[in-house]
């Protein structure tokens, strides 16, 4: 291994490579596209493509692919070789500007939510020049957007790029009101923390539930879990450290700013956190991170589990989305300022987020909804399904003082008039962090903690960018027409504090009292994916996303239906896997063990060494009763699956899977887990929790 400086970005067609390999005028033209969003000239594209091809081939690449993110939350790629026939059985290596800028992929076999018919195959990929191309396993990967023949977004990236433009456009309007003419663009920046589990691959291969569902569908608790708190930030085991070391090296080669690694709360759980990047780059990097985690784990005889709740009874895995807004001049708009001018600007952007979250709780919850994440949210280990904002006591008190027009008691006495007097100096860490809050202000950013570990971060950031853009639009419309800017600014902030303070909660989000309090405040409680996804097609949501040209009504409906369909299918896969394991593994194994115990009891009686009712007899009775319960659970779940809706609305199907099938799955699991606790370890047909969680 070379030094980090030598490794970092060596497989990325980054700015340094472009400056070195492109003619000066081509480099400048490309940067106009990257920095200002200008259309790329075809001739410039051809020069860039040729330089990109030469660079990639020098590094061993033989193919290129338009690397995109379809609506199934993973990545997709179709590889084409750099070869063109020239006659006489000869070829040349070629990569044109047209091939760089645009590609074609089958749009009928990927989720579209009704945007495409299965017989309509055309889908187009379009180069995203703001995210650097990179080499992965001898293939030049070109980050792209993906849309249908008629222009609908079929991917995660297209609406993300649209949302970035929307929030930038409105934020620049606000900055001009404060005299910040130097800022011509505002970029959302994100640092997504990634949690995951590592288990031994040999054990993983023996569990059909992990293979097909990504999580354990059966399993009694191990004698020890996370109750001692001895795994969190503990010494990293050598085998895990070897994995982390190689993971860092692979990520650094691809320009991923992998920064932090540590043990997480649950046994066998870990975390990787990167440094912040512009949101579309951060999304690309996170998708790469998840892919490379799995590949590197395999090289160490491990499996990386990204399911949100792979083990019942211990913490699940999330993905903390640290979000802020930064100008093209490098100024963080969520950084509290030192001057009255900066303080007022900070407060306005802060209120834009508070207003956005309060008015769009349902969409934020929907943006993190999935079958896996439902097992995690609200489980006294992750943020609850109720969306609220943590600001900390000091900042909350400042907002209360502004609302009431009173002095702020925590600092020097001064009337809290926004834009006239200075906001009290507000250091980043004036209050403790609230680990139970789903949306927490942490000094100069907001940490959205509800995302699931396997999810693309694009969806949540599309929603966050768009709803904040709408708040800023309303603020700009009001302030641009004001006769007295300072008075209008003060009145706007005071009014919005009053109207949206219900969303601010600094207490324990896990408590039953908060659930009751949230209901009194009128906050939405959307416990499951089935409750949350219909928010996509609420009237106000359709109007908001259409206003900012981020998603059309049809595109929103497609995403709702894709989410509901994926939910129902995932529950179906889990249920069928449970039936297979129960019928073909658990029941035969326990029946065999029961027979052995019955024979042992008879042998003891023959020798006359025990009373007529032996311990073996008692165990056999429990095993027989348990097998009857297991068989009954199998029958109930099988019938529930047989009766699921064959046609109809995705919402109807998803509700049935949640209300009927999952109830029968829980019944079957309870019977199997009870049997596990009384069956000889050697007789149990697959590895148990204590083996999976404590065997590395």
N, C-alpha and C positions, 0 to 999 in steps of 0.2 A: 504494500500500500504506500502511495506517495502521501505527501502532506495534503491537508484539506484544501489549501490554496491551489495545489496542482490538480487535484481531483475535481474541484467544483466547476461544474458546467462544461466539462470536456466533451460531453455528448450533446451539446446544445448549440444550435445555430443562433447564437446570441449577438448582442450589439457589437462586441469586440470582433467576432468573426465577420459580421457583415461589414464593419468598417474596413477590415483588412482585405476582404475579398471582392467587395463591390466597388465599381467606379464611383468617384465622389458624387457625381450628379445623381446616380442611381440610388446611392445611400441616402442622399438628402430627400429625394422623391419618396422613397420608402418610409422615411421618418415622418413625412407630411401625412402619409396614410396612417401610421401608427399613432402619432401625437394628435392629429387634428381630424382624423376620420375621413380624409379625402379619398376619393376613388383612385385606385391604382391603375396607371396607364399600362396598356397591354405590352408595350415594348419594354417598360421597366420590369414588368412581371417576368418576361422572358429572360432578361439578364439575371434577375434574382434566382429564377428556377435553375438556370445553368450553373450558377455559383453554388447553389444549395446541393445540386446533384454531385458536382465535383468534390465538394467537401465531404458529403456523406459517403461516397465511394472510397475516398482516401481512408475513411475510418471503417471500411469493410462492409458497408451497406450494399445490398444487391437489389432491394425493392423499396418502394415508397407506399405510403398509405395515407388516406385522409382519415384522421383519427377523430371520431366524434362521439357524442354522448346521447344516445337515443333515450326514449322515455321509459326504459326499464332500469334506469339508475346505474347501469354499468357502461363500459365503453365498447365501441365497435370499430372494426378495421377490416378493410379489404386490400390485400397486397398486390401490387403490380411491379413487375421487374423494369429496370431501366434499359430495356432493349427494344430496338426497332430494326426489322429486317431491311437489308439494302441490296438484296439479290446475290446470286451465286452462293447461297448458303451462308452468307455473312450477316453479322449484326453490328449495330453501333449502339453506344449508350446515349440515351437521349431523355430529356425531361423538359417539356415545354412550359411556357408561361400559362397556357390554357390548362394544362394538366395540374399545375400548381394551384391556380385560382379556383378551379371548379372540377368536381368529380361527380360520378353518378353511382348510386347504390340502390339496391332493391328496397323499396319502401313498403312492400306488401307483407314482409315477414317480420317486421318489427312493430311494436305497439304504436297504434295511431289513434285509438279511441274514436273510431268512426271518421277520422279525417280522410282516410284512404280506404277504398274498397280493396279486397284481397286480389282482385284481378288487375288493379292499377298499380304498376310496379315502380314507376319512376320516382326517385328521390334524389335530391341534389345536395352535394356537400360544397361549402364555400369557405375558403381560407380565412382564418382569423389571424391577421398579421400582428395583432397585439399580444399574441401568445407565441413564444418562440417554438420553432420546429426542433425536434430532438431525434436521436437515434436510439432505438430499442431493439435489441436482438437482431442486428443486421437489417433493420428496416428504418427508413426515414419516416418519422411520424409528423404529419402536418395537422396541427389543431384546426378543426373546422366546425362550422355550423351545419345544420342538416335540415332541409325543408322539402316539402312536397312539390310536385309538378305545378300545382296551382298556388304555391307560395306559403302554405301554412307551416308553422314551426313544428317539426317532428322531433325536436331534441330539447336538451336542457340549456344549451349554450345560447341559442338565438334569443329567447326571451331575456336571458341574463344580460346580453349585450344591449338589448333594447332598454332594459331597466337601468343600466349604467348610464346611458344617454339621458334617460328621463330625469334621474336624480341630479346629474351634472347640470343639465339645462336649468332646472329650478334653483339649485344651490348657487349658481353663478348670478342669477337674478338677485338673490338675497345679498350676495357679497358686493354687488355694485351699489346697493343701497347704503352699504357701509364704506363706500369709497375704495373697495378693493378691486381696482381695475386690472391689477397685475394677474389675477387669477382668472384664467380663461376656461379651465376645466376643473371638475371636482370628481375624484375617483373614490368609490367605496373600497376600503382595504380590509382584508380578512386574514385572521390567523386561526385555522381550524385545528383544535386539539383532537387527537385521534386515540380512542381507547380500544383495546383488543385483548383477547385471551390467546394463550399458547398452550397447546396440549400435545402429548406425544402422538406422532402419526400412526404408530402401530396400534395404539389404543383407539384412536379415531377411526381407523379402518374397520374396527370390530363393532362400530355403532352405526346402524342404518339411519337412525334419526339425525345424527350429525352429518352424515353424508347427504341425505336428501333434504333435510329441513334446516341444517345449520345450527340447530339447537337440540338439547336433550329433551325428549318428550316423556321419558321415564327417568326416575332416579330419586332414591331416598337420600336425605341429607347426610353428609359425612359427619363424623363425631366432632370435627373442628371445622369452622368456617372462617369468617372474618372478624369474629367477636373480640379477639385479642388485639386487633389493630396492628399486628406484627408484620404484615406484608407491605402495607402502604409505606412508600419511601424506604423500604428495607433494602438490605444488601442484595444486589442483583445476582442471581445464580449464574455460574460460568457458562452453562449452555445457552441461557437466555442472553447473556452479555455477548456471546459470540454471534448470535442472531442479530442483536441490535447493532453491533459493530459493522457487520456486513450490510445491514439495511441502510445505515447512515452513508456508507461508501457508495452504494448504488443510487441512493437519492441525491447525494451531492453531485454525482456525475451528471445527473439530469437537471441540475440547477435547482433542486428542491431544497429550501432553506431549513432542513431538519435541525432542530436546536436542542430540544429537551427530551430526555428519556428517563423513565422511572417506573417502579412497581406501583400499581394502583391498589385500590382498597381490597378487592376480592383476591383470594389465592389464585395464582396463574394469570392474573390480569395485569396489564401494563399500559403505558401511554407514550405516545410520541407527539411533540408539539413543534410546529414550525414558526419561523419569524413571519411577520405580516407580508402579504403581497397584494397587489391589485386583485380585485375579487375574481375576475375571470381566470387569471393566472393561478390564483389560490385554488379555484375549483379544479382546473386541470391537474395541478400538483397533487391535490388530495385524491383524485381518481387514480393517478399513478401510484401514490403511496399505498393505497389499498391493494392494488394489483401486485406491487413489488413485495409488500409484506408477505403475501401468500407464497410467492415464488421463493423468496429467501428462506422462509420458514421450512419449506419442503427440502431445501438443501441441507438443513440441520436436523432432519428427521422429526420435524414439528409440523403442526397445522395451526394456522392463524384463524381464529374464529372472530368474525365481525358481526355476528348476530347480536341484536340488542339485549337478549336475555338467554344466553346459552345454557345457564344453570339456574334452576329454581332455588330460591333461598339465599342466594348471594347476589351482590350488586351486578347489575347489567352494565353495558357499555354505551356511552354516548359520544357526542362529538360537539365540543364547545366552540361556537362560532363567534369569535371576537371581531366585532364590526365597528368601523369608524369611517369618517369622511375626511379626505385629504386633498388639498388643492394641488394643482400642477406645480406650484411654487414650494411645496413641501410643508404646508401649514395644516395641522390637525384641527378641524373645526369643532371637535368635541374636547379640546384642551381648554380648561378654564383660563381666562386671560388675566393679566396683571393690571391693565388699564381699564377705565370705564368703558371705552369703545369696544375693547376685546371682550369684556365681561358681558356687555349687552348682546354682542354677536353670539357668544357661547350660549347664553340663556335662550336666545331665539332658536338656535339649532337643537339645543336640548329639548325645548318644548315641542319642536317639530317631531321628534322621536316619540315623546310621551303621548302627544295627540295621535300620532299614527298607530301606536300600539293599542291605545284605548279604543280607537274607532275600528280597528281591524283585528281584534282578538281571535275571531274565528279563522281568518285566513292564516294567521301565524300558526295557530294550532294545526290547521290543515296542511301547512307546508312541511310539517314533521311527522305526518300521520303514516303509519304502516302497521302491518300485523305484528312485526317484531317489536316495534317501539311501544305498542299498546301494553305489552307485558312489563315495560320499564317505567313509563310515565306514571307518576303517582304511587309508586311502590315503596315509598319511604326511603328512597335511595337516589332518586332523580327528581327534577322539577315536576310538580304536579301538572295535570292536564289544564288547570286554570292558569291563564296567562296573567302575569302581573309584573311590575317593575320594581326593582330594588334601587334606591338612590343613595342610601346611607342617611344617618340622622342629620348630619350637618347640612347637606345639600337640601334635604327635605325641609329643614327649619328655615333655610334661606328662602325657599319658594313660599313657605307659609308667611314669612315676614313681608315678602313682596306682595302677596295676595292681600294681606291685611293692612299694608301700608304702615307697618310698625318697625321699630328698630330690631335689628338682629342681635339677640342677647349674647351670642357667642363671640362677637368681635367688638371693635370700637363702635360707639353709638353714632349712627348716621341714618338718616331717612332713606329707606330702600326704594329710591326712584330709579327705575331702569334707564340707562343711557345718560344719566346726569351724574350720579354718584357712583363711586367705584364698588363693584362687588367685592365683598371681603375675600382676601387671599384664600384660595381653596386648594390646598395640597392634594395630591392624588389619593393618598391613603389616610384620610382622616377618620374613617370608620372601618370596622372589621368587614370581611367579605361574607356575604350571605350565600352559602352553598345550596340552599334550598330554593332560591329564586330562579325562575325560568329565564328572566331577562334582567340582568344586573348591570348597573353602571359601575365601572371599575377604574375610574380616574380620568381616562381620556378615550374610552371606548365602551360599547355595550357588549356584554357576553350573553348570547342567546344559547342556553344550555340544554334545550329540549331536543336537539337534533339526534337522530339515531346513528349508531356507529357505522352501519352499512350504507347509509343514505348518501346520495350526492348532495353536496352543500348548495348546489345551484338553486334548487327550488326555494329554500328558505331565504336566500339572498335576493332572488327575484322579487319575492313578496316584500322583504324589508326595504329594498331600494325603491320599489314602486309606491309603497304606502308613505314613505318619508317624502318622496317627490311630490305626492299630493298635498301633504301638509305644507311643504315649502311653497308650492304653487298658490295655495290659498293665502299664505302669509304675504307673498310677494304681491299678489293682486290687491290686497288691502293696503299695504304700505306704499306701493308705488303711486297710489292716488292720494296719499295723505298730504294735507296742507302743512302740518307740523309733524315731521318724522318722529321726533323724540317722544312726543305725547302719544302718537298713534302706536309706536312700539311698546311703550309702557302699558297702554290700555290692552293691546293685543296679548301681551304676555300674562298680565293679571287675569284677563278673561279666560285664557286657556288653562292656566293653573286651576282656576275655579271649576272649569268644566271637565277637566280630565284628571284631577287629583285622585279620583277613586281607584285608578290603576296602580297607584304607588303603594307598596306594602313592604315594610322593612323587617317583618317578623318571621316566624317559623311557618313556611309554606306547607310543611308536612302535617301541621296540627289540624284536628277536627274543627277547632274553633275558627280557623281561617276559611275552611270550606263554608261554614255558616256565615261568616262575615262577608266573604266574596259574594254569596247569594244576596245578602242584604244590599251590597253595593251595586248589584245588577251585572256582575261579571259573568261571562259565559263559562259553562262547565261542559266541555265536550270530551267525555271520557275515552271514547274509542274512535278509531278511524272511520267507522260507519257514521258516527255523529258528526265528525269534523269535515269530511270531504264534500258534503253538499254545500259548504260555504263557498266553494268555487263558483257556484252558479247563482248565488244570491244577487239580487238586482244591483245593490250598491257596489259589489265586487266587479260585476260585468262593466258597469259604468266607469269605475275607477281605472281598470286596466285598459279599457278602450280609450279613455281620455289621454293616457300617456303612451298609447300605441305599443304596449308591451305584449298583451295577449288579446285576441279577439274573443267574442263570445263562444265561437266554435272551438277555439283552442282551449279555452277554460273548460268547456264541457268535456272535451276529449281527455283532459288531465284528471278531471273528477272520475270519469268512467274507467280510465286506465287504472287509477288508484283503487277503485272499488273492485274491479275485476282481479287485480293482482292480490288484493286482500282475500277474496273468496277462494282464489286458486291456491294461495299459500296455505290457508286453513285446510283445504281439501287435500293437499299434498301431505300435510302433517297428520291428518286423520287417517289417510290410507297407510302411511308409514307406521302409525301406531297399531293399526289392525294387523299389518304384516308381522311386526315384531311380537305382538301379543300372541298371535295364532301360531307362528312358526318358530318362535324362539322361547318366549317366556313360559307359555302353557306347557309345551312338551318338557322343558327342563324341570319345571316345578313338579309336574306329574311323575317324572322319573325319580326325582328326589323324594317325593312322598312315598313312592313304592319302596324305596330303599329304607326309609325310616320305619315304614310299617313292617318290613321284613326284620329290621333290627329289633323292633319291639317284640315280635313273635319269638325271636331267638332268645331274648332275655327271659321271657316267660318260660320257655322250655327248660332253661337252666334253673328256674325257680329262685332267681337272685333278687327279684323285685316284687312289690305288691302287684296285684292284677292290673291296676291302672298306672302305667309307667309314664315317665317323662316323654318317651317316644310316642306313646298313645296320644298324649296331650298335644304334642307338636303335629302329629298326623291329623288330628281333628282341626287344628288351626289351618294347616295347609289345605285340607280338603275344602274347608269353608272359604278360604281365600281363592282357591281355584274356581269354586262356584261363582264367587263375586266377580272374578276376572272374566269368566265365560259370559256372565250376564252383561258385563260392561262391553265386551266384544260385540255381543248381539245388539245392544242398544245403539252403539256407534255405527255399526254396519247399516242398521235400518235408517238411522238419521241421514247417512250419506245417500242411501238409495232414494230417499224422499226429497232430496234437495231440488230446488227449481231447475228445470232443464232449459227453460227459456224465460224471457222477461227482462225487466230492468236490472242493471247491475246493482242498484241499491237494494232491491228486494232480495237478490241472491246473497249479497254481503250480510244483510240483516239476519237471514236464515242461518248462515254459517256462524255468525256471532252468537245468536240467541239459542240455537238448537245444537249445532254440531259441537261447538266449543264446550257446552255443558256436558255432553256425553264424553268428550275427550277427557275432561277433568275427572269424571266418574271412573273411566277406565284407568287413568293414571293413578288415582288413589288406591284402587284395588291392587295394581301391580307394585306400587311402591311399598305397600304394607307386606306383600309377599316377599319382597327383597329383604326386608328386615328379619325374616325368620327362615330364609333359605341359606344353606351353606354357600359361602363365597365361591367355592370351586364349582358348585352346581349352577350358579347364576350365569346366564348365557352371554353376557357382555360386560365390559368394564364398568365399575361403579364410580360414584362421585369422588370417593376418597382416592381411587387410582388415577382418575383423570386430572384432578386438581392438585395432587401432591406427588406427582411422579416425574417431575423434571428436575 
